[in-house]
Amino acid sequence: MSLTDREVADRLARVDALLDGVESLPDPESTIEVLQGLLDLYGEALARIVAIGGETLGPALVRDELVSYLLVLHDLHPLDVSARVEKAVSGVRPRLGGAAVETVAVADGVASVRLLRGRGGCGTADRAALLEEAIRNAAPELDRVEVEEIGPPPVLISIDALRRDPGARTS
């Protein structure tokens, strides 16, 4: 069975919704124990795949979004959280409409990034949301993503320029 990325996303959303309802079941402890057992088995299988594949297979595995997510879930991802955040920031740069972005720090479950808006500032909320989503997808174990938005430096206009007659010609 092969699922499209959209089908995978839909199934993940459905599984998350079902997991949210587990605690309201008549016997949640048994359900949680079964789920944890399956998770442990799949994690062990994934660890063995990674061990067998070695350094050659690792880069190929992390290119797939679902596999990369599972590697993070089982603490098997070859890149640490800082490297994944940096990679996410680099990957989203072309979609930020000219705004510059830099990673400030990744520590204690928090990724801090700085978004340097260009002049005009249109779509800055969308840019921040896009940046946060990319980082959360790359490093779902983070507790928080902090996006500090910094505007462009102010434009300075001299008093003389304001007093000048707009119709007057300068030579």
Secondary structure by P-SEA (a helix, b strand, c coil): ccccaaaaaaaaaaaaaaaaaccccccaaaaaaaaaaaaaaaaaaaaaaaaaacccccccccccaaaaaaaaaaccccccaaaaaaaaaaaaccccccbbbbbccccccbbbbbbbccccccaaaaaaaaaaaaaaaacccccbbbbbbbcccbbbbcccccccccccccc
